[in-house]
């Protein structure tokens, strides 16, 4: 949660890595199995990365994985339309 508070998001792969670091391989598997419960419990949402989302959050690197965000962002901070966040294509 600290990364989300600081950056506004966390890459799903980083979340899995952090949990695996604390609980080992079993923790990484548990995150994958419990993702929906985790998202609901902490009021988070899982968004597929695309060009617009990457640009908005200044995410560098390859691939179009997922990021984890708070369900509610401050209106002033969000310049992406909701349709961009739900787009599943790999632009």
GIDA-V845642 format. One record per residue. N is the residue number from 1. OMEGA is omega in whole degrees, -180 to 180 (none if undefined). Layout:
# GIDA-V845642
n=N omega=OMEGA
n=N omega=OMEGA
This chain:
# GIDA-V845642
n=1 omega=-179
n=2 omega=179
n=3 omega=179
n=4 omega=178
n=5 omega=-178
n=6 omega=-175
n=7 omega=-174
n=8 omega=-180
n=9 omega=168
n=10 omega=175
n=11 omega=-180
n=12 omega=179
n=13 omega=178
n=14 omega=177
n=15 omega=179
n=16 omega=178
n=17 omega=179
n=18 omega=-180
n=19 omega=178
n=20 omega=178
n=21 omega=-180
n=22 omega=-172
n=23 omega=180
n=24 omega=-177
n=25 omega=180
n=26 omega=179
n=27 omega=179
n=28 omega=178
n=29 omega=-179
n=30 omega=177
n=31 omega=180
n=32 omega=-179
n=33 omega=-174
n=34 omega=-174
n=35 omega=-179
n=36 omega=178
n=37 omega=177
n=38 omega=-179
n=39 omega=180
n=40 omega=-177
n=41 omega=-176
n=42 omega=180
n=43 omega=-180
n=44 omega=175
n=45 omega=-177
n=46 omega=-175
n=47 omega=175
n=48 omega=179
n=49 omega=171
n=50 omega=-176
n=51 omega=-177
n=52 omega=-180
n=53 omega=178
n=54 omega=-179
n=55 omega=-179
n=56 omega=-178
n=57 omega=179
n=58 omega=-180
n=59 omega=179
n=60 omega=177
n=61 omega=-177
n=62 omega=175
n=63 omega=-179
n=64 omega=180
n=65 omega=-178
n=66 omega=170
n=67 omega=178
n=68 omega=-178
n=69 omega=170
n=70 omega=179
n=71 omega=-179
n=72 omega=176
n=73 omega=174
n=74 omega=-176
n=75 omega=-178
n=76 omega=-177
n=77 omega=-175
n=78 omega=179
n=79 omega=179
n=80 omega=178
n=81 omega=179
n=82 omega=180
n=83 omega=178
n=84 omega=-178
n=85 omega=-177
n=86 omega=-179
n=87 omega=-177
n=88 omega=-177
n=89 omega=177
n=90 omega=-177
n=91 omega=none
